[in-house]
């Protein structure tokens, strides 16, 4: 199940699952590389099953930009050539093959980058093209700036670097096929999942502000018991106890005792849940077909993005000066999380070397 997209997102071409052959009547056809948009859950959920398709070529030369704006209907931008930058509520570089999903009402804009600018297809699925009727263009300036945008953009930049770290590389390089490496990976993952349960319980227990309590409670109820889902996959015998991993995990728990509710929300929803959504989505593909692990990864793949939204809803109503203050805890959270995961990689690789 794919929750309705409610913010601008970018799907890189390599994220679309690829096939290279098909078999028809016993004959194998070599396709080269074929990546169907509907094989990606977010893209498939964005494209209606039945649509009045409108397609237009667009181009921005180097140095030219299309200021952030909004449309009353959803739009999909497919970057075909060159490079540029996405502007608005999500700011990030764009390259050929990227797919930008823009829900109705979301602020977005584009800029062309040197040396060739950016060339893209603009696709709509309802009514008409955005500028098909020149006398009635479907465009308007964005509403007042969302004060959460700078914080969200910072977290997004950290995520882009995060998914290229050694921990994510474990899901791609085949090391987890080694039995000892795999056992260590699952052991450490379950330990972190249990630590996350503790910090969630502490966050709820120390919250008396009704403006945060309901959102915190809803998130907690959806997380309860997830740490136990991995226990059947663990091997019998002593568990790994590493002081560095444990100290890093306890840092997150301690923040639930020393930070205010806004900082707790920012740490959980703009760091941990953002990382978790990316990790569980990739892990679900890496462990596809393994029945004893599928429930754990699939439930998080579906829920983590919605959990990020819970935090943003809680924080959006705060004064802009509060958002500036939250940058410190978000920065520290990303740094501490990556330090913990880097240590896990060391332990997992040591386990493989001992095989």
BELJO-V737848 format. One record per residue. N is the residue number from 1. RES is the residue in one small letter. NEAR is the number of other C-alpha atoms within 12 Angstrom. Layout:
N&RES&NEAR, N&RES&NEAR
This chain:
1&x&14, 2&x&21, 3&x&20, 4&x&24, 5&x&28, 6&x&24, 7&x&31, 8&x&37, 9&x&33, 10&x&36, 11&x&33, 12&x&27, 13&x&26, 14&x&21, 15&x&24, 16&x&26, 17&x&21, 18&x&19, 19&x&17, 20&x&15, 21&x&15, 22&x&16, 23&x&12, 24&x&9, 25&x&7, 26&x&7, 27&x&9, 28&x&11, 29&x&15, 30&x&13, 31&x&13, 32&x&11, 33&x&16, 34&x&19, 35&x&21, 36&x&18, 37&x&27, 38&x&19, 39&x&20, 40&x&25, 41&x&24, 42&x&35, 43&x&37, 44&x&23, 45&x&20, 46&x&36, 47&x&29, 48&x&19, 49&x&13, 50&x&10, 51&x&17, 52&x&15, 53&x&22, 54&x&24, 55&x&23, 56&x&21, 57&x&21, 58&x&26, 59&x&29, 60&x&30, 61&x&24, 62&x&21, 63&x&19, 64&x&20, 65&x&24, 66&x&26, 67&x&22, 68&x&28, 69&x&27, 70&x&31, 71&x&28, 72&x&25, 73&x&27, 74&x&38, 75&x&42, 76&x&39, 77&x&40, 78&x&35, 79&x&36, 80&x&25, 81&x&26, 82&x&28, 83&x&31, 84&x&36, 85&x&36, 86&x&37, 87&x&32, 88&x&36, 89&x&36, 90&x&33, 91&x&30, 92&x&32, 93&x&29, 94&x&35, 95&x&33, 96&x&28, 97&x&27, 98&x&34, 99&x&35, 100&x&42, 101&x&38, 102&x&42, 103&x&31, 104&x&29, 105&x&27, 106&x&35, 107&x&38, 108&x&41, 109&x&34, 110&x&38, 111&x&34, 112&x&32, 113&x&26, 114&x&18, 115&x&15, 116&x&20, 117&x&28, 118&x&37, 119&x&31, 120&x&32, 121&x&26, 122&x&29, 123&x&33, 124&x&34, 125&x&27, 126&x&24, 127&x&20, 128&x&26, 129&x&30, 130&x&32, 131&x&21, 132&x&21, 133&x&13, 134&x&11, 135&x&9, 136&x&12, 137&x&17, 138&x&25, 139&x&29, 140&x&21, 141&x&20, 142&x&22, 143&x&17, 144&x&15, 145&x&18, 146&x&25, 147&x&25, 148&x&34, 149&x&30, 150&x&27, 151&x&35, 152&x&39, 153&x&29, 154&x&30, 155&x&39, 156&x&32, 157&x&25, 158&x&29, 159&x&31, 160&x&23, 161&x&20, 162&x&29, 163&x&28, 164&x&21, 165&x&25, 166&x&24, 167&x&35, 168&x&32, 169&x&22, 170&x&32, 171&x&30, 172&x&21, 173&x&14, 174&x&17, 175&x&28, 176&x&27, 177&x&21, 178&x&21, 179&x&21, 180&x&24, 181&x&29, 182&x&30, 183&x&33, 184&x&38, 185&x&39, 186&x&35, 187&x&34, 188&x&36, 189&x&39, 190&x&30, 191&x&32, 192&x&35, 193&x&29, 194&x&27, 195&x&30, 196&x&37, 197&x&30, 198&x&29, 199&x&33, 200&x&41, 201&x&27, 202&x&26, 203&x&37, 204&x&28, 205&x&19, 206&x&24, 207&x&26, 208&x&16, 209&x&18, 210&x&14, 211&x&20, 212&x&32, 213&x&26, 214&x&20, 215&x&32, 216&x&40, 217&x&28, 218&x&20, 219&x&31, 220&x&27, 221&x&18, 222&x&23, 223&x&28, 224&x&21, 225&x&22, 226&x&30, 227&x&31, 228&x&24, 229&x&27, 230&x&28, 231&x&24, 232&x&18, 233&x&24, 234&x&27, 235&x&20, 236&x&12, 237&x&9, 238&x&10, 239&x&18, 240&x&27, 241&x&17, 242&x&21, 243&x&14, 244&x&22, 245&x&30, 246&x&26, 247&x&20, 248&x&30, 249&x&36, 250&x&25, 251&x&28, 252&x&38, 253&x&28, 254&x&23, 255&x&32, 256&x&34, 257&x&23, 258&x&19, 259&x&25, 260&x&23, 261&x&35, 262&x&39, 263&x&36, 264&x&40, 265&x&44, 266&x&48, 267&x&45, 268&x&45, 269&x&40, 270&x&48, 271&x&45, 272&x&43, 273&x&40, 274&x&42, 275&x&39, 276&x&38, 277&x&31, 278&x&35, 279&x&35, 280&x&33, 281&x&33, 282&x&29, 283&x&34, 284&x&28, 285&x&24, 286&x&25, 287&x&27, 288&x&19, 289&x&14, 290&x&16, 291&x&16, 292&x&19, 293&x&29, 294&x&23, 295&x&25, 296&x&34, 297&x&36, 298&x&31, 299&x&29, 300&x&34, 301&x&31, 302&x&28, 303&x&31, 304&x&34, 305&x&35, 306&x&30, 307&x&37, 308&x&36, 309&x&31, 310&x&30, 311&x&39, 312&x&38, 313&x&26, 314&x&32, 315&x&37, 316&x&28, 317&x&18, 318&x&25, 319&x&16, 320&x&19, 321&x&16, 322&x&22, 323&x&30, 324&x&24, 325&x&22, 326&x&37, 327&x&28, 328&x&22, 329&x&37, 330&x&39, 331&x&28, 332&x&26, 333&x&35, 334&x&36, 335&x&25, 336&x&27, 337&x&39, 338&x&30, 339&x&25, 340&x&32, 341&x&33, 342&x&26, 343&x&27, 344&x&38, 345&x&31, 346&x&24, 347&x&30, 348&x&35, 349&x&30, 350&x&20, 351&x&23, 352&x&23, 353&x&14, 354&x&13, 355&x&16
